[in-house]
Amino acid sequence: MEQALRQPAIRLWRRMVYTTHKKVREVEAQLAPLDLTMTEFDLLAVIRRFDGATQQEVAQRLLFTETNMSYHAKRLTARGLMDRQSRGKHKLLTLTAEGRQLIDQALPLVLGIHKTQFSDLNDEELKLLRGLLRRLK
């Protein structure tokens, strides 16, 4: 067991998970004063870009399950940040004015933290990392 935990793949996996969790906590700290989680931010940001998309389309973009998507959509609708309109079997998602204002306020914060998070990497290293992550897909 001890030797298995020293395998490069296991160690790399643990490092990747640790780094991801740390970076998520940094983003969520920036979003907390806006009463947003990173998941809610991501959802609002996708709807901002694809306003009027179906709930299923947004879920696919975010890799959400149907249940998870429905839960978050209902919460954000109850907060007045988005609207869900039934169109046949589909629900169309749009931002309210309040939702658009909130995501427009949050976006520069998140972009700033991401810029800081990757500031130790040069352009070549960022390109390499992007390629490696695509290969892991």
N, C-alpha and C positions, 0 to 999 in steps of 0.2 A: 504494500500500500504506500509506504513512504517513497519508494522509487517511482511509483506511478504519479505521485503528486509533483515530482520533479521533472516530468516530461515537458519538453518545450511547448507542446500544444496546450497542455493544462495550464502552465505558467502564463502563456500568452493570453489564454482565455480569461484567466483571473485578472490579469493586468488590464485587459480591454474592458471587462465589466467594472472593475474598480474605477478606471478613468471615466467611463461613461457615467456612472453614478455620481462621481464628484462633479463633473461638468453639468449634469442635470441639476444638482443641488445649487450650483452657482447661478444658473439661469432662474431657477425657482425663487431664489433669494431676491433677484431683481424684480420678478413679477409679483411677489407677495404684497407689496404696498398697493398694487392695482387689483388685488383680490383675484388673481388669475393663477392657475397652475400651468405648467408647461403643456400639458395635454389640451387644456382649454385654449391656450394661446395658439397652438398648432391648428386646432379646429377652426378658430376664428380667422387665422391667417389663410388657410386653404379656402374658406368661404369668401374671404375678401378677394382672393385671386380668381375664384371660380363661382362668383355670386350667381345663385339660381341653380347650382348643381343639385343633383338628387342626393339624398342622404346616402344611398348605396355608393355613388361615385366618390363622395367625400370619404366614406369609410374605406374604400379601396385605396385611395391615395394615402391615407394615414395608417393603413394596415390594422384597422379596428375591426373587431367582431361586430356583428349586427346588434347584439345586446349592448355592447360598450358604446357604440355610436348612438344608439337610441337614448341611453342614459345621459350622455353628455349633451346631446341635442336638446333633450327635455329640460335639463338644468339651465342651459344657456338661454333657452326660450323663456323659462320662468324668470330669469334675471333681466329679461328685456333686451338681450344682446343680439338675438336673432329670431327670425320667424321661420316656422315650418308650415308649408302649405301643401295640402294633399292635391295631387294631380293624378287621378287614376290610382294605380297601385303604388305610386311613388310619392315621396315627400320632397318638396323643393326647399332648399335652405338659402336664406338671404340674411344679410346683416341688417339690423336696425340702425338708425342714426347713432344711437348710443353704442352699439357694437362696433360700428365703423370708427367712431371717435376713440374707443378704448384700444382697438387693435392698432390704430394709427399712433397712439401714445406709447403702446408697448413695443412696437416694432423697432424703433431706434434703440431702445434699451437692450433688446435681445441681440440686435446686430452688433451693438457695441461690445457686449459680453462675448459673443462668438469671435469677434475680431481679436479681443484680448486672449481668449482661450487658444487661438491658433497663432498668436504672434511670435512664438518661438520657432515656427517653421517658415522657411523661405518658399518662394513660388515653386521651385523644383520639388521640394519635399511635400508640399501640399498636393501637387500633381501625382506624385508617387503614392501618397496615402490614399488619395481618391481612387486610383487604379487598383490598389491592393484591396480596398474595401469592396469595390465592384466585383472583384474576383471571388470574394468570400460569399457573395450573394448566392 
